[in-house]
């Protein structure tokens, strides 16, 4: 058991990828887990895995882009556990296509899940988080603080998250409630296999990356350690760290590197 023992942790998109790895890692700290996802079969399987390890867990089918769904999930979590200590806003989708080839509906869908999904569930649980002096963790991206060619919708949603949650952190500081931003580099998950193309359908366009892809387990370890230390910002992977600092110290150079490395994303 660890420093977070008996705390209640809510993870959106918790049945796969970084979300599931984060559930597992928090559970090893002795926490209770509320796992939110859209995949009912995966939720049931994951809950059985955690229960077999003696973890108290609640699985909830929730479309985070639906405010009513988020409110209902929050009500169920509070009824079961009495409060929430940590909220991990992890659920998300991505897209890959040139801006000129991307329908507006794709931007709306990405924003609905990535931005409004985090807004809705945070809003539904914020009173409990404040009451328990808890923390909100936002799985953002390097694309939330720097440009990313061929992913204008994704980058826009992540930039919006950055503005919302860094501002929220300043509002909550006096309450003892914390907000931690996590910026992954390239992590090997099934997120990219479901990336939307410009027409809104799942794309078969190859993904461009920089550097070695990390694993969800490595990401989860950094997330939980950051939560224990209540860090403001956690940047994952070596390439992610280099990109973060280069985008700040030499933004034009960074843009040129991104343009060269991701030019294939604009191919029709």
Secondary structure by P-SEA (a helix, b strand, c coil): ccccccbbbbbcccccaaaaaaaaaaaaabbbbbcccccaaaaaaaaaaaaaacccccccccccccaaaaaaaaaaaaaacccccbbbcccccccccccccccaaaaaaaaaccaaaaaaaaaacaaaaaaacbbbbbbccccccccccccaaaaaaaaaaaaaaaaaaaaaccccbbbbbbbbcccccccccccccccccccccbbbbccccccaaaaaaaaaaaaaaccccccccaaaaaaaaaaaccaaaaaaaaaaaccccccc
